[in-house]
């Protein structure tokens, strides 16, 4: 790979690692120990999760309105720095509840900006033939960030929660420094006017089809992202070793997600690979109901961990490849829909839990919603022949 390809791949990988893997997932991974250490109530912890989703939604909307020029570099740097400081803010107890709410919103805004602006920078700075590989390496950063957050869990009782947050803050600071250095090399590309070239097709029914199934995956992901640890602890009554093993499998799956999607798309094309991935996603959520053996729980942890970054990467790249220069706007819309549905899903599942709906029933609801989205993907793409999406 040329030096520019390496820089772009590393830049996108670190942006996704920080924006999604660390800024969003670290809270979920460290929530149980943080709640215990800081004396937070379950309702306040849930509010903080919703605050982060609200911030992510605001960040995605903001990113959609920004011009596609060199100013994106400044916003990326500010988002990375603000998100990094938000990690440090969670390391200390004794502050007002509003303190944590504000910083969780800032963390979400930072994640939304990085999620949209960083791939947009890459799309403008790389050649068409290099996009697939660079995006695959870059979106692998989501899984690496998730894995980084889960690596603390087996040792969380040996180190304080404060140190765990400070270690993540140190990782994030290191990433910020590298991102700032890498961004300097992209100025020449971002100074040039954006070309109305490459396959910038009119928005077709295929985009709305992808948008629907991507949004249903946001809803279906909620029980695992918000309640999985509580399900393992209070419903299955697993020992700490079993809970840690599930989280490590989740993190390992996340790290392999983009790579798995890359290999599958090489063989089946993007649309064919997405059909397979979403079908496996339905199965991965549904097997959580089958708790007769720990094997089913392990499978659910691994596959839901793997499939979330897999479908994010491949959905993003498919939109980029089909719609070219309209990518930033269309990916912003997709991210807005994802964040909105996830926020709605979080509120819905919290309400269901309040009214006594069991976790098993919640997993069935989540799997059913994703199944409906997947079936419409199969139906509306059955006659499509996107041979150009089969990457070599």
Secondary structure, DSSP 8 states (H G I E B T S, - for coil): --HHHHHHHHHHHHHHIIIIIITTHHHHHHHHHHHHHHT--HHHHHHHHHHHHHHHHHHHHHHHHS-SSTHHHHHHHHHHHHHHHHHHHTT--SS-HHHHHHHHHHHHHHHHHHHHHHHHHHHHHS-GGGHHHHHHHHHHHHHHHHHHHHTTGGGTTTS-HHHHHHHHHHHHHHHHHHHHHHHHTTHHHHHS---S-TT-----HHHHHHHHHHHHHHHHHHHHHHHHHHIIIIIS---HHHHHHHHHHHHHHHHHHHHHHHHHHHHHHHHHHHHHHHHHHHHHHHGGG--SSHHHHHHHHHHHHHHHHHHHHHHHHHHHHHHGGGHHHHHHHHHHHHHHHHHHHHHHHHHHHHTT--HHHHHHHHHHHHHHHHHHHHHHTTT---GGGS--
